Amino acid sequence: MKDSLKKLFSKRALTLVFVALLVLSILNTYLILDGTSSSMRTTVVNYDFVLSQEGSTLNLKNMHTGYVVQPRSTQEALNRALSDGNSVYINQGSYTLGGDVKVIDKLNARIISDGATLECNGYKIIIYGANYTVSQYALISGLTLIGGTIHVENSFATTITNTKLINTTTGIEFLNSNTWSEYNKIEGCQFINNTESIVFRTPRNTQTDNIFGSVSGSYGSSVIERCYFNLKDHEVGIKVEPYAEFSESRMQNIRFWMGENGQHLNQTALKLEGSMAQTLFIGVVFESFADKPLDMFAIDVGKYCDALPDFRDGVSFLGSWTERIHNPFNIKLRAGIEATVKQEAVIPVGTSGEYGETQTLKWFSLTSSSFKPKIDVTGTLQPNEIITVRVRIEYVDNSVSTSAIRSFSASGSALLSDNDMMQLFSSQSVIWAILVDAKTNTATTNAKVTISN
């Protein structure tokens, strides 16, 4: 009898323990997975806080304790989350900022969403470090910011992805006020109707208000990739201010969409007043839809610019421009990888001493080391007939070289001399096009002129 009772109580005890554990497990799961309302649930468990809303009520949930508070404003909620923790997930919805969101001296801070919209009213999300060692690897992703700015200061390896910035004065800005802000990544973002979409600011020592001091100008080793810029009048896509160094970096698969719907005034895709030394352009498209562009530039080179980027194969300038590259201070332009495409073109021969139609040959982006044109004249020339072939270079900044001329009194071939090449290439500027035309001194001709590279 005693053994039977012991077995019975033992089974009951085990059952009670099992039930208690099951209840605790269910309760813990509920605290983690349960949203703040039945219509706003999330399974995000890798964040310190989750922000959601029900009507006009905000709910900020601590994902470690399950405790929920109801902040009075969005900025209060986000500032509390990023002060008490390192990460916050914002559920879908439309939120309003009435003040700045500040992420101060944080490592691995994260503000993540999958479609939340922040009406920013001119306020900012600020990633700030007293120096770069205490502010590193911040991540902002999945947001739409209307009328707001992401400000990054003295921070290392900030990443901004899959984010839209719309109708603001400045979309994303980087500032060095102590040490530097390098190794940043902006990927998969859209910039729509912003006065300035991305700005690398002139370094400023905030303690002495001296722009020089010991502050570094470097924003180097950074990447802007798979981004889209839609510009209106009086807007700039990317701006590198004086003494800022967006160097040893990469811009890849970028499109600047300009001059739509009658907009044609004062638009600049890249305003370069600082340095982009050894920064690569790969698959960058500057596209203008303006019929009559006025002060529309793909790249505007400023007085303090000390280095332009390397242009790689695949950089395109489409449509009409005031100038593709506005270079009033004659800053040196350089090419990166040289093209090696073999091409040949027939050049119309004008008669009676007048050049025929100029042929514009797109051998972009050649430099003098890879451009070795050969001119061929075939057919039977008349007695005393002279065929004159003129070769000029149009550079990417719209300037045109002096002419290299070859004359033929009979069929034959000729290469341009070293002196000719020196005239065509007074500098290592990037070729936009090769301009070739030809003429004869007679009223008719049987000659055929070709040029090849």
RAQUI-V258053 format. One record per helix or strand of 3 or more residues. SS is the DSSP state (H for helix, E for strand). FROM is the first residue (numbers start at 1). LEN is the number of residues. Records with the same first field share a line. If there is no record, write none. Layout:
SS: FROM-LEN / FROM-LEN
This chain:
H: 2-32 / 74-11 / 132-3 / 418-7
E: 49-6 / 57-6 / 87-4 / 94-3 / 101-4 / 110-4 / 117-3 / 124-5 / 139-3 / 144-3 / 149-5 / 159-3 / 164-3 / 170-6 / 185-3 / 190-3 / 196-5 / 223-3 / 228-3 / 235-6 / 250-9 / 265-8 / 280-9 / 294-8 / 316-3 / 323-4 / 344-4 / 359-3 / 374-5 / 387-9 / 404-5 / 412-4 / 431-10 / 448-5
